[in-house]
Amino acid sequence: MQKKIISTNKKAFHDFLIFDKYTAGLVLTGTEIKSIRKGALNLKDSFVKIEDGEAFLYNAHISLYEQGNRFNHEEKRTRKLLLNKKEILKMSGKIKQENYTIVPLELFLCGKWAKLEIALAKGKKLYDKREALKKKDIEKNIAKNLKH
């Protein structure tokens, strides 16, 4: 099945060290999936919380669907994630023991289903961010010099 990436959370790669990745389904309304197919989605400040053995996505912004009239959705509502119980238990254990957080990395369409790639992550310190920027700048310069 082909994977079509709709939105990527670039801020997550900048602010966090990424460890284990998981793929989760999303519980959406009709107008939400139509807006996602149009690409009207932002994962920038979103995060995932585990409550009562279920995972939820907070702060993800899905724009209103233009033809949605009174049945339109709330733009920043909390959305349930569909994961296996084993995955949820594993993640919640790591969160409690090792101070990990769960961040959404990208949302993609797999056939007719919207899927969200989430990851266990730890926050980067300021010096880690500077180091990553230096490394990226050096790689860009090398690629530029090789091109000429």
VOBATI-108001 format. One record per residue (C-alpha): residue number from 0; residue in one letter; x, y, z. Coordinates in steps of 0.001 Angstrom, whole numbers, plus 500000, padded with zeros to 6 digits. Last residue first. Layout:
BEGIN
{NUM, A, {X, Y, Z}}
...
//
This chain:
BEGIN
{147, H, {530947, 522710, 492073}}
{146, K, {528478, 520115, 493456}}
{145, L, {531056, 518748, 495862}}
{144, N, {531468, 522213, 497409}}
{143, K, {527681, 522602, 497948}}
{142, A, {527377, 519121, 499473}}
{141, I, {530265, 519907, 501824}}
{140, N, {528696, 523251, 502787}}
{139, K, {525303, 521622, 503506}}
{138, E, {526966, 518930, 505621}}
{137, I, {528784, 521624, 507628}}
{136, D, {525548, 523568, 508182}}
{135, K, {523701, 520422, 509350}}
{134, K, {526512, 519611, 511783}}
{133, K, {526505, 523166, 513136}}
{132, L, {522698, 523094, 513554}}
{131, A, {522875, 519742, 515377}}
{130, E, {525560, 521061, 517718}}
{129, R, {523504, 524155, 518496}}
{128, K, {520477, 521984, 519297}}
{127, D, {522550, 519726, 521556}}
{126, Y, {523950, 522802, 523347}}
{125, L, {520405, 523995, 524090}}
{124, K, {519404, 520661, 525638}}
{123, K, {517311, 518257, 523623}}
{122, G, {514024, 516906, 524963}}
{121, K, {513600, 513145, 525075}}
{120, A, {511508, 511208, 522583}}
{119, L, {509170, 508241, 522204}}
{118, A, {507801, 508484, 518697}}
{117, I, {504539, 508946, 516821}}
{116, E, {503694, 508240, 513186}}
{115, L, {500070, 509125, 512537}}
{114, K, {497855, 507240, 510100}}
{113, A, {494909, 508451, 508008}}
{112, W, {493118, 505568, 506294}}
{111, K, {491850, 505472, 502674}}
{110, G, {494987, 503870, 501289}}
{109, C, {497726, 504787, 503758}}
{108, L, {497444, 508527, 504223}}
{107, F, {500179, 510208, 506217}}
{106, L, {500680, 512219, 509384}}
{105, E, {504193, 512840, 510581}}
{104, L, {506322, 513032, 513712}}
{103, P, {503853, 513120, 516623}}
{102, V, {505625, 513429, 519988}}
{101, I, {505493, 511115, 522999}}
{100, T, {507546, 512190, 526006}}
{99, Y, {510254, 510265, 527831}}
{98, N, {511028, 510722, 531512}}
{97, E, {512775, 507350, 532006}}
{96, Q, {510524, 505444, 534393}}
{95, K, {507052, 506990, 533951}}
{94, I, {507297, 507709, 530208}}
{93, K, {508994, 504370, 529517}}
{92, G, {506199, 502478, 531270}}
{91, S, {503523, 504506, 529439}}
{90, M, {505136, 503625, 526106}}
{89, K, {505290, 499878, 526791}}
{88, L, {501713, 499834, 528094}}
{87, I, {500454, 501700, 525023}}
{86, E, {502313, 499376, 522656}}
{85, K, {500984, 496275, 524418}}
{84, K, {497405, 497652, 524294}}
{83, N, {497658, 498048, 520532}}
{82, L, {497221, 501581, 519199}}
{81, L, {494348, 503680, 517838}}
{80, L, {494795, 507339, 518696}}
{79, K, {491916, 509430, 520063}}
{78, R, {491655, 513059, 518983}}
{77, T, {491459, 516098, 521266}}
{76, R, {489909, 519102, 519497}}
{75, K, {492019, 521794, 517881}}
{74, E, {489892, 522717, 514814}}
{73, E, {486405, 521848, 516110}}
{72, H, {484599, 519953, 513366}}
{71, N, {482168, 521093, 510687}}
{70, F, {478629, 519704, 510651}}
{69, R, {477064, 523200, 510462}}
{68, N, {478475, 523889, 506960}}
{67, G, {481295, 521474, 505919}}
{66, Q, {481883, 522781, 502378}}
{65, E, {484964, 524757, 503451}}
{64, Y, {486396, 522066, 505737}}
{63, L, {487767, 523709, 508871}}
{62, S, {491507, 523485, 509404}}
{61, I, {493044, 520573, 511317}}
{60, H, {495279, 521853, 514116}}
{59, A, {496868, 519206, 516329}}
{58, N, {496799, 520531, 519913}}
{57, Y, {496345, 517165, 521672}}
{56, L, {496521, 513592, 520362}}
{55, F, {495146, 510954, 522740}}
{54, A, {496408, 507504, 523766}}
{53, E, {494263, 505138, 525831}}
{52, G, {495109, 503126, 528978}}
{51, D, {493321, 505554, 531304}}
{50, E, {495159, 508578, 529878}}
{49, I, {498234, 508461, 527619}}
{48, K, {499220, 511849, 526240}}
{47, V, {500405, 512785, 522740}}
{46, F, {501696, 516189, 521641}}
{45, S, {500923, 518924, 519125}}
{44, D, {502760, 522221, 518748}}
{43, K, {503744, 521879, 515058}}
{42, L, {501316, 519184, 513863}}
{41, N, {499515, 521397, 511317}}
{40, L, {496853, 520146, 508900}}
{39, A, {495059, 521492, 505815}}
{38, G, {496588, 519027, 503338}}
{37, K, {493450, 518623, 501173}}
{36, R, {493212, 514977, 502285}}
{35, I, {493474, 516225, 505871}}
{34, S, {490511, 518579, 505343}}
{33, K, {488394, 515690, 504032}}
{32, I, {489488, 513510, 506956}}
{31, E, {488409, 516206, 509401}}
{30, T, {485036, 516803, 507692}}
{29, G, {484050, 513168, 508132}}
{28, T, {485061, 512859, 511787}}
{27, L, {488345, 511343, 512908}}
{26, V, {489612, 508535, 515156}}
{25, L, {493278, 508235, 514233}}
{24, G, {495434, 505182, 513520}}
{23, A, {498824, 504816, 515122}}
{22, T, {502284, 503988, 513795}}
{21, Y, {505082, 503685, 516337}}
{20, K, {508663, 504964, 516526}}
{19, D, {511180, 504294, 519309}}
{18, F, {513921, 506911, 519929}}
{17, I, {513873, 510533, 518725}}
{16, L, {516039, 513163, 520434}}
{15, F, {513790, 516208, 520645}}
{14, D, {513637, 519918, 519775}}
{13, H, {514802, 519937, 516147}}
{12, F, {513221, 516635, 515068}}
{11, A, {509977, 517647, 516788}}
{10, K, {510021, 521071, 515093}}
{9, K, {509970, 519395, 511694}}
{8, N, {506518, 517879, 512377}}
{7, T, {505657, 516460, 508958}}
{6, S, {502294, 516769, 507196}}
{5, I, {500436, 514952, 504402}}
{4, I, {502782, 512073, 503557}}
{3, K, {501268, 509680, 500991}}
{2, K, {502076, 506009, 501735}}
{1, Q, {501329, 503428, 499061}}
{0, M, {500000, 500000, 500000}}
//
